[in-house]
Amino acid sequence: MPEAAPPVCANCGTVVSITPVTVKGSGSGAGAVAGAVVGGLLGNQVGGGSGKKVATVVGAVGGAFAGNEVEKRAKQQVYYDVLVELDTGGTQTASVGDVQYLEPGTRVRVSGNNLELL
């Protein structure tokens, strides 16, 4: 009697590519407020008279912009789109947060956005 063929793993395959994706964070306003306060305080240390007022305003505006950018960068997220060529034909992409053990050629089983090393 011939041996039965091993069962086909419909969701198994080989990693073809890994693409990092960065999702920009959004500012809540807290960074802008904190930056404006710090910038205003620093600007107030410069000059005297009306020049001091201008420096305070410029410092507050610049600080607000810088604070907002810092907050957005701190909140940005990075994930990876991993393209897998399935053994049964076709491809599937999984979005994962860590690719430490993955590289093109790695054998994996795909389950939604989870990848299991084979």
Phi and psi restraints in degrees (range 20) as a CNS / XPLOR table:
assign (resid 1 and name C) (resid 2 and name N)
       (resid 2 and name CA) (resid 2 and name C) 1.0 -67.1 20.0 2
assign (resid 2 and name N) (resid 2 and name CA)
       (resid 2 and name C) (resid 3 and name N) 1.0 149.3 20.0 2
assign (resid 2 and name C) (resid 3 and name N)
       (resid 3 and name CA) (resid 3 and name C) 1.0 -70.5 20.0 2
assign (resid 3 and name N) (resid 3 and name CA)
       (resid 3 and name C) (resid 4 and name N) 1.0 143.7 20.0 2
assign (resid 3 and name C) (resid 4 and name N)
       (resid 4 and name CA) (resid 4 and name C) 1.0 -72.4 20.0 2
assign (resid 4 and name N) (resid 4 and name CA)
       (resid 4 and name C) (resid 5 and name N) 1.0 142.4 20.0 2
assign (resid 4 and name C) (resid 5 and name N)
       (resid 5 and name CA) (resid 5 and name C) 1.0 -67.5 20.0 2
assign (resid 5 and name N) (resid 5 and name CA)
       (resid 5 and name C) (resid 6 and name N) 1.0 144.3 20.0 2
assign (resid 5 and name C) (resid 6 and name N)
       (resid 6 and name CA) (resid 6 and name C) 1.0 -63.0 20.0 2
assign (resid 6 and name N) (resid 6 and name CA)
       (resid 6 and name C) (resid 7 and name N) 1.0 149.8 20.0 2
assign (resid 6 and name C) (resid 7 and name N)
       (resid 7 and name CA) (resid 7 and name C) 1.0 -61.8 20.0 2
assign (resid 7 and name N) (resid 7 and name CA)
       (resid 7 and name C) (resid 8 and name N) 1.0 143.7 20.0 2
assign (resid 7 and name C) (resid 8 and name N)
       (resid 8 and name CA) (resid 8 and name C) 1.0 -84.3 20.0 2
assign (resid 8 and name N) (resid 8 and name CA)
       (resid 8 and name C) (resid 9 and name N) 1.0 130.8 20.0 2
assign (resid 8 and name C) (resid 9 and name N)
       (resid 9 and name CA) (resid 9 and name C) 1.0 -88.4 20.0 2
assign (resid 9 and name N) (resid 9 and name CA)
       (resid 9 and name C) (resid 10 and name N) 1.0 105.5 20.0 2
assign (resid 9 and name C) (resid 10 and name N)
       (resid 10 and name CA) (resid 10 and name C) 1.0 -68.6 20.0 2
assign (resid 10 and name N) (resid 10 and name CA)
       (resid 10 and name C) (resid 11 and name N) 1.0 -21.8 20.0 2
assign (resid 10 and name C) (resid 11 and name N)
       (resid 11 and name CA) (resid 11 and name C) 1.0 -115.1 20.0 2
assign (resid 11 and name N) (resid 11 and name CA)
       (resid 11 and name C) (resid 12 and name N) 1.0 24.1 20.0 2
assign (resid 11 and name C) (resid 12 and name N)
       (resid 12 and name CA) (resid 12 and name C) 1.0 -102.6 20.0 2
assign (resid 12 and name N) (resid 12 and name CA)
       (resid 12 and name C) (resid 13 and name N) 1.0 149.9 20.0 2
assign (resid 12 and name C) (resid 13 and name N)
       (resid 13 and name CA) (resid 13 and name C) 1.0 -175.7 20.0 2
assign (resid 13 and name N) (resid 13 and name CA)
       (resid 13 and name C) (resid 14 and name N) 1.0 -163.2 20.0 2
assign (resid 13 and name C) (resid 14 and name N)
       (resid 14 and name CA) (resid 14 and name C) 1.0 -121.6 20.0 2
assign (resid 14 and name N) (resid 14 and name CA)
       (resid 14 and name C) (resid 15 and name N) 1.0 134.2 20.0 2
assign (resid 14 and name C) (resid 15 and name N)
       (resid 15 and name CA) (resid 15 and name C) 1.0 -64.4 20.0 2
assign (resid 15 and name N) (resid 15 and name CA)
       (resid 15 and name C) (resid 16 and name N) 1.0 127.6 20.0 2
assign (resid 15 and name C) (resid 16 and name N)
       (resid 16 and name CA) (resid 16 and name C) 1.0 -99.8 20.0 2
assign (resid 16 and name N) (resid 16 and name CA)
       (resid 16 and name C) (resid 17 and name N) 1.0 -43.7 20.0 2
assign (resid 16 and name C) (resid 17 and name N)
       (resid 17 and name CA) (resid 17 and name C) 1.0 -153.2 20.0 2
assign (resid 17 and name N) (resid 17 and name CA)
       (resid 17 and name C) (resid 18 and name N) 1.0 157.8 20.0 2
assign (resid 17 and name C) (resid 18 and name N)
       (resid 18 and name CA) (resid 18 and name C) 1.0 -130.6 20.0 2
assign (resid 18 and name N) (resid 18 and name CA)
       (resid 18 and name C) (resid 19 and name N) 1.0 120.4 20.0 2
assign (resid 18 and name C) (resid 19 and name N)
       (resid 19 and name CA) (resid 19 and name C) 1.0 -118.3 20.0 2
assign (resid 19 and name N) (resid 19 and name CA)
       (resid 19 and name C) (resid 20 and name N) 1.0 116.9 20.0 2
assign (resid 19 and name C) (resid 20 and name N)
       (resid 20 and name CA) (resid 20 and name C) 1.0 -71.5 20.0 2
assign (resid 20 and name N) (resid 20 and name CA)
       (resid 20 and name C) (resid 21 and name N) 1.0 140.4 20.0 2
assign (resid 20 and name C) (resid 21 and name N)
       (resid 21 and name CA) (resid 21 and name C) 1.0 -127.6 20.0 2
assign (resid 21 and name N) (resid 21 and name CA)
       (resid 21 and name C) (resid 22 and name N) 1.0 125.7 20.0 2
assign (resid 21 and name C) (resid 22 and name N)
       (resid 22 and name CA) (resid 22 and name C) 1.0 -107.3 20.0 2
assign (resid 22 and name N) (resid 22 and name CA)
       (resid 22 and name C) (resid 23 and name N) 1.0 126.1 20.0 2
assign (resid 22 and name C) (resid 23 and name N)
       (resid 23 and name CA) (resid 23 and name C) 1.0 -104.2 20.0 2
assign (resid 23 and name N) (resid 23 and name CA)
       (resid 23 and name C) (resid 24 and name N) 1.0 117.5 20.0 2
assign (resid 23 and name C) (resid 24 and name N)
       (resid 24 and name CA) (resid 24 and name C) 1.0 -64.7 20.0 2
assign (resid 24 and name N) (resid 24 and name CA)
       (resid 24 and name C) (resid 25 and name N) 1.0 140.4 20.0 2
assign (resid 24 and name C) (resid 25 and name N)
       (resid 25 and name CA) (resid 25 and name C) 1.0 -77.8 20.0 2
assign (resid 25 and name N) (resid 25 and name CA)
       (resid 25 and name C) (resid 26 and name N) 1.0 168.3 20.0 2
assign (resid 25 and name C) (resid 26 and name N)
       (resid 26 and name CA) (resid 26 and name C) 1.0 -118.6 20.0 2
assign (resid 26 and name N) (resid 26 and name CA)
       (resid 26 and name C) (resid 27 and name N) 1.0 149.7 20.0 2
assign (resid 26 and name C) (resid 27 and name N)
       (resid 27 and name CA) (resid 27 and name C) 1.0 -86.8 20.0 2
assign (resid 27 and name N) (resid 27 and name CA)
       (resid 27 and name C) (resid 28 and name N) 1.0 135.7 20.0 2
assign (resid 27 and name C) (resid 28 and name N)
       (resid 28 and name CA) (resid 28 and name C) 1.0 -88.9 20.0 2
assign (resid 28 and name N) (resid 28 and name CA)
       (resid 28 and name C) (resid 29 and name N) 1.0 -12.0 20.0 2
assign (resid 28 and name C) (resid 29 and name N)
       (resid 29 and name CA) (resid 29 and name C) 1.0 106.2 20.0 2
assign (resid 29 and name N) (resid 29 and name CA)
       (resid 29 and name C) (resid 30 and name N) 1.0 -22.1 20.0 2
assign (resid 29 and name C) (resid 30 and name N)
       (resid 30 and name CA) (resid 30 and name C) 1.0 -63.6 20.0 2
assign (resid 30 and name N) (resid 30 and name CA)
       (resid 30 and name C) (resid 31 and name N) 1.0 -41.0 20.0 2
assign (resid 30 and name C) (resid 31 and name N)
       (resid 31 and name CA) (resid 31 and name C) 1.0 -64.8 20.0 2
assign (resid 31 and name N) (resid 31 and name CA)
       (resid 31 and name C) (resid 32 and name N) 1.0 -39.1 20.0 2
assign (resid 31 and name C) (resid 32 and name N)
       (resid 32 and name CA) (resid 32 and name C) 1.0 -66.3 20.0 2
assign (resid 32 and name N) (resid 32 and name CA)
       (resid 32 and name C) (resid 33 and name N) 1.0 -42.2 20.0 2
assign (resid 32 and name C) (resid 33 and name N)
       (resid 33 and name CA) (resid 33 and name C) 1.0 -64.5 20.0 2
assign (resid 33 and name N) (resid 33 and name CA)
       (resid 33 and name C) (resid 34 and name N) 1.0 -47.5 20.0 2
assign (resid 33 and name C) (resid 34 and name N)
       (resid 34 and name CA) (resid 34 and name C) 1.0 -62.1 20.0 2
assign (resid 34 and name N) (resid 34 and name CA)
       (resid 34 and name C) (resid 35 and name N) 1.0 -42.1 20.0 2
assign (resid 34 and name C) (resid 35 and name N)
       (resid 35 and name CA) (resid 35 and name C) 1.0 -64.6 20.0 2
assign (resid 35 and name N) (resid 35 and name CA)
       (resid 35 and name C) (resid 36 and name N) 1.0 -38.0 20.0 2
assign (resid 35 and name C) (resid 36 and name N)
       (resid 36 and name CA) (resid 36 and name C) 1.0 -65.4 20.0 2
assign (resid 36 and name N) (resid 36 and name CA)
       (resid 36 and name C) (resid 37 and name N) 1.0 -41.4 20.0 2
assign (resid 36 and name C) (resid 37 and name N)
       (resid 37 and name CA) (resid 37 and name C) 1.0 -63.6 20.0 2
assign (resid 37 and name N) (resid 37 and name CA)
       (resid 37 and name C) (resid 38 and name N) 1.0 -49.5 20.0 2
assign (resid 37 and name C) (resid 38 and name N)
       (resid 38 and name CA) (resid 38 and name C) 1.0 -63.5 20.0 2
assign (resid 38 and name N) (resid 38 and name CA)
       (resid 38 and name C) (resid 39 and name N) 1.0 -45.5 20.0 2
assign (resid 38 and name C) (resid 39 and name N)
       (resid 39 and name CA) (resid 39 and name C) 1.0 -62.1 20.0 2
assign (resid 39 and name N) (resid 39 and name CA)
       (resid 39 and name C) (resid 40 and name N) 1.0 -40.7 20.0 2
assign (resid 39 and name C) (resid 40 and name N)
       (resid 40 and name CA) (resid 40 and name C) 1.0 -64.1 20.0 2
assign (resid 40 and name N) (resid 40 and name CA)
       (resid 40 and name C) (resid 41 and name N) 1.0 -42.2 20.0 2
assign (resid 40 and name C) (resid 41 and name N)
       (resid 41 and name CA) (resid 41 and name C) 1.0 -64.2 20.0 2
assign (resid 41 and name N) (resid 41 and name CA)
       (resid 41 and name C) (resid 42 and name N) 1.0 -42.4 20.0 2
assign (resid 41 and name C) (resid 42 and name N)
       (resid 42 and name CA) (resid 42 and name C) 1.0 -66.9 20.0 2
assign (resid 42 and name N) (resid 42 and name CA)
       (resid 42 and name C) (resid 43 and name N) 1.0 -41.6 20.0 2
assign (resid 42 and name C) (resid 43 and name N)
       (resid 43 and name CA) (resid 43 and name C) 1.0 -63.3 20.0 2
assign (resid 43 and name N) (resid 43 and name CA)
       (resid 43 and name C) (resid 44 and name N) 1.0 -32.0 20.0 2
assign (resid 43 and name C) (resid 44 and name N)
       (resid 44 and name CA) (resid 44 and name C) 1.0 -69.3 20.0 2
assign (resid 44 and name N) (resid 44 and name CA)
       (resid 44 and name C) (resid 45 and name N) 1.0 -17.2 20.0 2
assign (resid 44 and name C) (resid 45 and name N)
       (resid 45 and name CA) (resid 45 and name C) 1.0 -82.5 20.0 2
assign (resid 45 and name N) (resid 45 and name CA)
       (resid 45 and name C) (resid 46 and name N) 1.0 -7.5 20.0 2
assign (resid 45 and name C) (resid 46 and name N)
       (resid 46 and name CA) (resid 46 and name C) 1.0 -102.1 20.0 2
assign (resid 46 and name N) (resid 46 and name CA)
       (resid 46 and name C) (resid 47 and name N) 1.0 137.4 20.0 2
assign (resid 46 and name C) (resid 47 and name N)
       (resid 47 and name CA) (resid 47 and name C) 1.0 68.0 20.0 2
assign (resid 47 and name N) (resid 47 and name CA)
       (resid 47 and name C) (resid 48 and name N) 1.0 -166.2 20.0 2
assign (resid 47 and name C) (resid 48 and name N)
       (resid 48 and name CA) (resid 48 and name C) 1.0 -150.0 20.0 2
assign (resid 48 and name N) (resid 48 and name CA)
       (resid 48 and name C) (resid 49 and name N) 1.0 162.5 20.0 2
assign (resid 48 and name C) (resid 49 and name N)
       (resid 49 and name CA) (resid 49 and name C) 1.0 63.5 20.0 2
assign (resid 49 and name N) (resid 49 and name CA)
       (resid 49 and name C) (resid 50 and name N) 1.0 -135.4 20.0 2
assign (resid 49 and name C) (resid 50 and name N)
       (resid 50 and name CA) (resid 50 and name C) 1.0 -69.7 20.0 2
assign (resid 50 and name N) (resid 50 and name CA)
       (resid 50 and name C) (resid 51 and name N) 1.0 -26.5 20.0 2
assign (resid 50 and name C) (resid 51 and name N)
       (resid 51 and name CA) (resid 51 and name C) 1.0 -64.1 20.0 2
assign (resid 51 and name N) (resid 51 and name CA)
       (resid 51 and name C) (resid 52 and name N) 1.0 -34.8 20.0 2
assign (resid 51 and name C) (resid 52 and name N)
       (resid 52 and name CA) (resid 52 and name C) 1.0 -66.6 20.0 2
assign (resid 52 and name N) (resid 52 and name CA)
       (resid 52 and name C) (resid 53 and name N) 1.0 -39.7 20.0 2
assign (resid 52 and name C) (resid 53 and name N)
       (resid 53 and name CA) (resid 53 and name C) 1.0 -65.5 20.0 2
assign (resid 53 and name N) (resid 53 and name CA)
       (resid 53 and name C) (resid 54 and name N) 1.0 -43.1 20.0 2
assign (resid 53 and name C) (resid 54 and name N)
       (resid 54 and name CA) (resid 54 and name C) 1.0 -63.2 20.0 2
assign (resid 54 and name N) (resid 54 and name CA)
       (resid 54 and name C) (resid 55 and name N) 1.0 -44.4 20.0 2
assign (resid 54 and name C) (resid 55 and name N)
       (resid 55 and name CA) (resid 55 and name C) 1.0 -63.2 20.0 2
assign (resid 55 and name N) (resid 55 and name CA)
       (resid 55 and name C) (resid 56 and name N) 1.0 -36.7 20.0 2
assign (resid 55 and name C) (resid 56 and name N)
       (resid 56 and name CA) (resid 56 and name C) 1.0 -65.2 20.0 2
assign (resid 56 and name N) (resid 56 and name CA)
       (resid 56 and name C) (resid 57 and name N) 1.0 -44.7 20.0 2
assign (resid 56 and name C) (resid 57 and name N)
       (resid 57 and name CA) (resid 57 and name C) 1.0 -65.7 20.0 2
assign (resid 57 and name N) (resid 57 and name CA)
       (resid 57 and name C) (resid 58 and name N) 1.0 -46.8 20.0 2
assign (resid 57 and name C) (resid 58 and name N)
       (resid 58 and name CA) (resid 58 and name C) 1.0 -61.7 20.0 2
assign (resid 58 and name N) (resid 58 and name CA)
       (resid 58 and name C) (resid 59 and name N) 1.0 -41.8 20.0 2
assign (resid 58 and name C) (resid 59 and name N)
       (resid 59 and name CA) (resid 59 and name C) 1.0 -63.1 20.0 2
assign (resid 59 and name N) (resid 59 and name CA)
       (resid 59 and name C) (resid 60 and name N) 1.0 -40.9 20.0 2
assign (resid 59 and name C) (resid 60 and name N)
       (resid 60 and name CA) (resid 60 and name C) 1.0 -66.8 20.0 2
assign (resid 60 and name N) (resid 60 and name CA)
       (resid 60 and name C) (resid 61 and name N) 1.0 -43.2 20.0 2
assign (resid 60 and name C) (resid 61 and name N)
       (resid 61 and name CA) (resid 61 and name C) 1.0 -66.6 20.0 2
assign (resid 61 and name N) (resid 61 and name CA)
       (resid 61 and name C) (resid 62 and name N) 1.0 -46.8 20.0 2
assign (resid 61 and name C) (resid 62 and name N)
       (resid 62 and name CA) (resid 62 and name C) 1.0 -63.8 20.0 2
assign (resid 62 and name N) (resid 62 and name CA)
       (resid 62 and name C) (resid 63 and name N) 1.0 -39.8 20.0 2
assign (resid 62 and name C) (resid 63 and name N)
       (resid 63 and name CA) (resid 63 and name C) 1.0 -65.4 20.0 2
assign (resid 63 and name N) (resid 63 and name CA)
       (resid 63 and name C) (resid 64 and name N) 1.0 -38.0 20.0 2
assign (resid 63 and name C) (resid 64 and name N)
       (resid 64 and name CA) (resid 64 and name C) 1.0 -63.9 20.0 2
assign (resid 64 and name N) (resid 64 and name CA)
       (resid 64 and name C) (resid 65 and name N) 1.0 -44.3 20.0 2
assign (resid 64 and name C) (resid 65 and name N)
       (resid 65 and name CA) (resid 65 and name C) 1.0 -62.7 20.0 2
assign (resid 65 and name N) (resid 65 and name CA)
       (resid 65 and name C) (resid 66 and name N) 1.0 -48.8 20.0 2
assign (resid 65 and name C) (resid 66 and name N)
       (resid 66 and name CA) (resid 66 and name C) 1.0 -62.3 20.0 2
assign (resid 66 and name N) (resid 66 and name CA)
       (resid 66 and name C) (resid 67 and name N) 1.0 -43.2 20.0 2
assign (resid 66 and name C) (resid 67 and name N)
       (resid 67 and name CA) (resid 67 and name C) 1.0 -62.2 20.0 2
assign (resid 67 and name N) (resid 67 and name CA)
       (resid 67 and name C) (resid 68 and name N) 1.0 -39.5 20.0 2
assign (resid 67 and name C) (resid 68 and name N)
       (resid 68 and name CA) (resid 68 and name C) 1.0 -65.8 20.0 2
assign (resid 68 and name N) (resid 68 and name CA)
       (resid 68 and name C) (resid 69 and name N) 1.0 -42.1 20.0 2
assign (resid 68 and name C) (resid 69 and name N)
       (resid 69 and name CA) (resid 69 and name C) 1.0 -65.1 20.0 2
assign (resid 69 and name N) (resid 69 and name CA)
       (resid 69 and name C) (resid 70 and name N) 1.0 -41.9 20.0 2
assign (resid 69 and name C) (resid 70 and name N)
       (resid 70 and name CA) (resid 70 and name C) 1.0 -61.5 20.0 2
assign (resid 70 and name N) (resid 70 and name CA)
       (resid 70 and name C) (resid 71 and name N) 1.0 -43.9 20.0 2
assign (resid 70 and name C) (resid 71 and name N)
       (resid 71 and name CA) (resid 71 and name C) 1.0 -62.9 20.0 2
assign (resid 71 and name N) (resid 71 and name CA)
       (resid 71 and name C) (resid 72 and name N) 1.0 -42.8 20.0 2
assign (resid 71 and name C) (resid 72 and name N)
       (resid 72 and name CA) (resid 72 and name C) 1.0 -63.9 20.0 2
assign (resid 72 and name N) (resid 72 and name CA)
       (resid 72 and name C) (resid 73 and name N) 1.0 -41.3 20.0 2
assign (resid 72 and name C) (resid 73 and name N)
       (resid 73 and name CA) (resid 73 and name C) 1.0 -66.4 20.0 2
assign (resid 73 and name N) (resid 73 and name CA)
       (resid 73 and name C) (resid 74 and name N) 1.0 -36.8 20.0 2
assign (resid 73 and name C) (resid 74 and name N)
       (resid 74 and name CA) (resid 74 and name C) 1.0 -66.9 20.0 2
assign (resid 74 and name N) (resid 74 and name CA)
       (resid 74 and name C) (resid 75 and name N) 1.0 -26.8 20.0 2
assign (resid 74 and name C) (resid 75 and name N)
       (resid 75 and name CA) (resid 75 and name C) 1.0 -97.1 20.0 2
assign (resid 75 and name N) (resid 75 and name CA)
       (resid 75 and name C) (resid 76 and name N) 1.0 -0.2 20.0 2
assign (resid 75 and name C) (resid 76 and name N)
       (resid 76 and name CA) (resid 76 and name C) 1.0 -68.2 20.0 2
assign (resid 76 and name N) (resid 76 and name CA)
       (resid 76 and name C) (resid 77 and name N) 1.0 151.2 20.0 2
assign (resid 76 and name C) (resid 77 and name N)
       (resid 77 and name CA) (resid 77 and name C) 1.0 -123.2 20.0 2
assign (resid 77 and name N) (resid 77 and name CA)
       (resid 77 and name C) (resid 78 and name N) 1.0 145.3 20.0 2
assign (resid 77 and name C) (resid 78 and name N)
       (resid 78 and name CA) (resid 78 and name C) 1.0 -122.0 20.0 2
assign (resid 78 and name N) (resid 78 and name CA)
       (resid 78 and name C) (resid 79 and name N) 1.0 131.9 20.0 2
assign (resid 78 and name C) (resid 79 and name N)
       (resid 79 and name CA) (resid 79 and name C) 1.0 -136.5 20.0 2
assign (resid 79 and name N) (resid 79 and name CA)
       (resid 79 and name C) (resid 80 and name N) 1.0 176.0 20.0 2
assign (resid 79 and name C) (resid 80 and name N)
       (resid 80 and name CA) (resid 80 and name C) 1.0 -128.7 20.0 2
assign (resid 80 and name N) (resid 80 and name CA)
       (resid 80 and name C) (resid 81 and name N) 1.0 131.1 20.0 2
assign (resid 80 and name C) (resid 81 and name N)
       (resid 81 and name CA) (resid 81 and name C) 1.0 -90.3 20.0 2
assign (resid 81 and name N) (resid 81 and name CA)
       (resid 81 and name C) (resid 82 and name N) 1.0 116.3 20.0 2
assign (resid 81 and name C) (resid 82 and name N)
       (resid 82 and name CA) (resid 82 and name C) 1.0 -106.4 20.0 2
assign (resid 82 and name N) (resid 82 and name CA)
       (resid 82 and name C) (resid 83 and name N) 1.0 115.8 20.0 2
assign (resid 82 and name C) (resid 83 and name N)
       (resid 83 and name CA) (resid 83 and name C) 1.0 -89.8 20.0 2
assign (resid 83 and name N) (resid 83 and name CA)
       (resid 83 and name C) (resid 84 and name N) 1.0 124.0 20.0 2
assign (resid 83 and name C) (resid 84 and name N)
       (resid 84 and name CA) (resid 84 and name C) 1.0 -117.3 20.0 2
assign (resid 84 and name N) (resid 84 and name CA)
       (resid 84 and name C) (resid 85 and name N) 1.0 128.0 20.0 2
assign (resid 84 and name C) (resid 85 and name N)
       (resid 85 and name CA) (resid 85 and name C) 1.0 -88.1 20.0 2
assign (resid 85 and name N) (resid 85 and name CA)
       (resid 85 and name C) (resid 86 and name N) 1.0 115.6 20.0 2
assign (resid 85 and name C) (resid 86 and name N)
       (resid 86 and name CA) (resid 86 and name C) 1.0 -76.2 20.0 2
assign (resid 86 and name N) (resid 86 and name CA)
       (resid 86 and name C) (resid 87 and name N) 1.0 146.9 20.0 2
assign (resid 86 and name C) (resid 87 and name N)
       (resid 87 and name CA) (resid 87 and name C) 1.0 -62.2 20.0 2
assign (resid 87 and name N) (resid 87 and name CA)
       (resid 87 and name C) (resid 88 and name N) 1.0 -29.8 20.0 2
assign (resid 87 and name C) (resid 88 and name N)
       (resid 88 and name CA) (resid 88 and name C) 1.0 -87.6 20.0 2
assign (resid 88 and name N) (resid 88 and name CA)
       (resid 88 and name C) (resid 89 and name N) 1.0 2.8 20.0 2
assign (resid 88 and name C) (resid 89 and name N)
       (resid 89 and name CA) (resid 89 and name C) 1.0 105.1 20.0 2
assign (resid 89 and name N) (resid 89 and name CA)
       (resid 89 and name C) (resid 90 and name N) 1.0 152.3 20.0 2
assign (resid 89 and name C) (resid 90 and name N)
       (resid 90 and name CA) (resid 90 and name C) 1.0 84.2 20.0 2
assign (resid 90 and name N) (resid 90 and name CA)
       (resid 90 and name C) (resid 91 and name N) 1.0 -178.2 20.0 2
assign (resid 90 and name C) (resid 91 and name N)
       (resid 91 and name CA) (resid 91 and name C) 1.0 -134.0 20.0 2
assign (resid 91 and name N) (resid 91 and name CA)
       (resid 91 and name C) (resid 92 and name N) 1.0 163.0 20.0 2
assign (resid 91 and name C) (resid 92 and name N)
       (resid 92 and name CA) (resid 92 and name C) 1.0 -145.2 20.0 2
assign (resid 92 and name N) (resid 92 and name CA)
       (resid 92 and name C) (resid 93 and name N) 1.0 141.6 20.0 2
assign (resid 92 and name C) (resid 93 and name N)
       (resid 93 and name CA) (resid 93 and name C) 1.0 -110.6 20.0 2
assign (resid 93 and name N) (resid 93 and name CA)
       (resid 93 and name C) (resid 94 and name N) 1.0 133.7 20.0 2
assign (resid 93 and name C) (resid 94 and name N)
       (resid 94 and name CA) (resid 94 and name C) 1.0 -118.7 20.0 2
assign (resid 94 and name N) (resid 94 and name CA)
       (resid 94 and name C) (resid 95 and name N) 1.0 136.7 20.0 2
assign (resid 94 and name C) (resid 95 and name N)
       (resid 95 and name CA) (resid 95 and name C) 1.0 -100.5 20.0 2
assign (resid 95 and name N) (resid 95 and name CA)
       (resid 95 and name C) (resid 96 and name N) 1.0 116.4 20.0 2
assign (resid 95 and name C) (resid 96 and name N)
       (resid 96 and name CA) (resid 96 and name C) 1.0 -126.9 20.0 2
assign (resid 96 and name N) (resid 96 and name CA)
       (resid 96 and name C) (resid 97 and name N) 1.0 157.1 20.0 2
assign (resid 96 and name C) (resid 97 and name N)
       (resid 97 and name CA) (resid 97 and name C) 1.0 -88.2 20.0 2
assign (resid 97 and name N) (resid 97 and name CA)
       (resid 97 and name C) (resid 98 and name N) 1.0 -17.6 20.0 2
assign (resid 97 and name C) (resid 98 and name N)
       (resid 98 and name CA) (resid 98 and name C) 1.0 -140.2 20.0 2
assign (resid 98 and name N) (resid 98 and name CA)
       (resid 98 and name C) (resid 99 and name N) 1.0 131.1 20.0 2
assign (resid 98 and name C) (resid 99 and name N)
       (resid 99 and name CA) (resid 99 and name C) 1.0 -122.5 20.0 2
assign (resid 99 and name N) (resid 99 and name CA)
       (resid 99 and name C) (resid 100 and name N) 1.0 27.4 20.0 2
assign (resid 99 and name C) (resid 100 and name N)
       (resid 100 and name CA) (resid 100 and name C) 1.0 -53.4 20.0 2
assign (resid 100 and name N) (resid 100 and name CA)
       (resid 100 and name C) (resid 101 and name N) 1.0 -39.0 20.0 2
assign (resid 100 and name C) (resid 101 and name N)
       (resid 101 and name CA) (resid 101 and name C) 1.0 -103.7 20.0 2
assign (resid 101 and name N) (resid 101 and name CA)
       (resid 101 and name C) (resid 102 and name N) 1.0 11.3 20.0 2
assign (resid 101 and name C) (resid 102 and name N)
       (resid 102 and name CA) (resid 102 and name C) 1.0 -112.5 20.0 2
assign (resid 102 and name N) (resid 102 and name CA)
       (resid 102 and name C) (resid 103 and name N) 1.0 146.0 20.0 2
assign (resid 102 and name C) (resid 103 and name N)
       (resid 103 and name CA) (resid 103 and name C) 1.0 -159.0 20.0 2
assign (resid 103 and name N) (resid 103 and name CA)
       (resid 103 and name C) (resid 104 and name N) 1.0 161.3 20.0 2
assign (resid 103 and name C) (resid 104 and name N)
       (resid 104 and name CA) (resid 104 and name C) 1.0 -53.0 20.0 2
assign (resid 104 and name N) (resid 104 and name CA)
       (resid 104 and name C) (resid 105 and name N) 1.0 132.5 20.0 2
assign (resid 104 and name C) (resid 105 and name N)
       (resid 105 and name CA) (resid 105 and name C) 1.0 102.6 20.0 2
assign (resid 105 and name N) (resid 105 and name CA)
       (resid 105 and name C) (resid 106 and name N) 1.0 -13.9 20.0 2
assign (resid 105 and name C) (resid 106 and name N)
       (resid 106 and name CA) (resid 106 and name C) 1.0 -70.6 20.0 2
assign (resid 106 and name N) (resid 106 and name CA)
       (resid 106 and name C) (resid 107 and name N) 1.0 135.1 20.0 2
assign (resid 106 and name C) (resid 107 and name N)
       (resid 107 and name CA) (resid 107 and name C) 1.0 -85.5 20.0 2
assign (resid 107 and name N) (resid 107 and name CA)
       (resid 107 and name C) (resid 108 and name N) 1.0 131.3 20.0 2
assign (resid 107 and name C) (resid 108 and name N)
       (resid 108 and name CA) (resid 108 and name C) 1.0 -141.3 20.0 2
assign (resid 108 and name N) (resid 108 and name CA)
       (resid 108 and name C) (resid 109 and name N) 1.0 162.4 20.0 2
assign (resid 108 and name C) (resid 109 and name N)
       (resid 109 and name CA) (resid 109 and name C) 1.0 -112.9 20.0 2
assign (resid 109 and name N) (resid 109 and name CA)
       (resid 109 and name C) (resid 110 and name N) 1.0 129.4 20.0 2
assign (resid 109 and name C) (resid 110 and name N)
       (resid 110 and name CA) (resid 110 and name C) 1.0 -98.4 20.0 2
assign (resid 110 and name N) (resid 110 and name CA)
       (resid 110 and name C) (resid 111 and name N) 1.0 129.9 20.0 2
assign (resid 110 and name C) (resid 111 and name N)
       (resid 111 and name CA) (resid 111 and name C) 1.0 -137.3 20.0 2
assign (resid 111 and name N) (resid 111 and name CA)
       (resid 111 and name C) (resid 112 and name N) 1.0 93.4 20.0 2
assign (resid 111 and name C) (resid 112 and name N)
       (resid 112 and name CA) (resid 112 and name C) 1.0 66.0 20.0 2
assign (resid 112 and name N) (resid 112 and name CA)
       (resid 112 and name C) (resid 113 and name N) 1.0 -121.8 20.0 2
assign (resid 112 and name C) (resid 113 and name N)
       (resid 113 and name CA) (resid 113 and name C) 1.0 -102.2 20.0 2
assign (resid 113 and name N) (resid 113 and name CA)
       (resid 113 and name C) (resid 114 and name N) 1.0 20.5 20.0 2
assign (resid 113 and name C) (resid 114 and name N)
       (resid 114 and name CA) (resid 114 and name C) 1.0 -107.5 20.0 2
assign (resid 114 and name N) (resid 114 and name CA)
       (resid 114 and name C) (resid 115 and name N) 1.0 139.0 20.0 2
assign (resid 114 and name C) (resid 115 and name N)
       (resid 115 and name CA) (resid 115 and name C) 1.0 -121.3 20.0 2
assign (resid 115 and name N) (resid 115 and name CA)
       (resid 115 and name C) (resid 116 and name N) 1.0 130.8 20.0 2
assign (resid 115 and name C) (resid 116 and name N)
       (resid 116 and name CA) (resid 116 and name C) 1.0 -113.7 20.0 2
assign (resid 116 and name N) (resid 116 and name CA)
       (resid 116 and name C) (resid 117 and name N) 1.0 127.4 20.0 2
assign (resid 116 and name C) (resid 117 and name N)
       (resid 117 and name CA) (resid 117 and name C) 1.0 -67.5 20.0 2
assign (resid 117 and name N) (resid 117 and name CA)
       (resid 117 and name C) (resid 118 and name N) 1.0 139.8 20.0 2
